[in-house]
Amino acid sequence: MLTTLFYISMISGGLLVIMLLLSLVSGLDLDFDFGDGDDGGGILKPTLVFFSIGSYIVRGFLMAESNPILALIAGIISGGIAVFILSLVLKWILTQQENVNWSKADALYQKGKTYLKIPTDGSGLIHIDINGVTREFKARTNDKSEIPTGTEIQVEKIEGEFAIVTAILK
């Protein structure tokens, strides 16, 4: 019985470590989701955690020549606690992801600087910080005044590929 519990804990623990490393390093998720998915709510990882920790605890209790019923109860409780802790850790890891998707609409009402001057009847380039990354936009002005390079601007609206900007007066 002790040998069987040893193999259950080692095999399930080894598979769990391999799956977690593959998930973290390569983004490869080998878990099975029942439901709509993106919350880390698979069934395979929690099952492996439950059996790995639970069988390890049952084995420890039986090696100490404790009551088999007490050993089973301790294994079930410790397996459940381990699954709960794993779910908290995986949810925390998922909250640390950054949103790298952006659109031109994210530039609305943002402040930036002109990179190339914006002439009265033409277009120039501006730089705006969106999600921690400097983005470059083609820009025009509506107020019919030239905006020189290095001037602070604010995006008022987006029209097609152009950001319509106004200079911020200091």
CORVENQUI-V99899 format. One record per pair of residues at least 12 apart in sequence whose ideal C-beta (glycine too) atoms are under 6 Angstrom apart, sorted by the first residue. I is the first residue (numbers start at 1). J is the second residue. D is the distance in whole Angstrom. If there is no record, write none. Layout:
I&J&D + I&J&D
This chain:
2&59&6 + 5&55&5 + 5&58&6 + 5&59&4 + 8&51&6 + 8&55&4 + 9&52&5 + 9&55&4 + 9&56&4 + 12&48&5 + 12&51&4 + 12&52&4 + 13&52&4 + 15&48&6 + 16&48&4 + 31&44&5 + 31&45&5 + 32&44&5 + 40&90&4 + 40&94&6 + 46&83&5 + 49&82&5 + 49&83&5 + 49&86&5 + 50&79&4 + 50&83&5 + 53&78&6 + 53&79&5 + 53&82&4 + 54&75&4 + 54&79&3 + 57&74&5 + 57&75&5 + 57&78&4 + 58&71&5 + 58&75&4 + 61&74&6 + 102&130&5 + 102&131&6 + 104&158&5 + 106&130&5 + 107&128&5 + 107&155&5 + 107&163&6 + 108&155&6 + 110&128&5 + 110&155&5 + 111&154&5 + 112&126&5 + 112&127&5 + 112&128&4 + 112&153&6 + 113&127&6 + 113&150&6 + 113&152&6 + 114&126&5 + 114&147&5 + 114&149&5 + 114&151&5 + 114&153&6 + 115&127&5 + 117&148&5 + 117&149&5 + 118&139&5 + 118&141&5 + 118&147&4 + 119&146&6 + 120&144&5 + 120&146&5 + 123&138&5 + 123&140&5 + 124&139&6 + 126&139&4 + 126&153&6 + 137&163&4 + 138&161&6 + 138&162&5 + 139&163&5 + 139&165&5 + 140&162&5 + 140&164&6 + 141&165&6 + 142&164&6 + 147&167&5 + 151&167&5 + 152&168&4 + 153&165&4 + 153&167&6 + 154&166&6 + 154&168&6
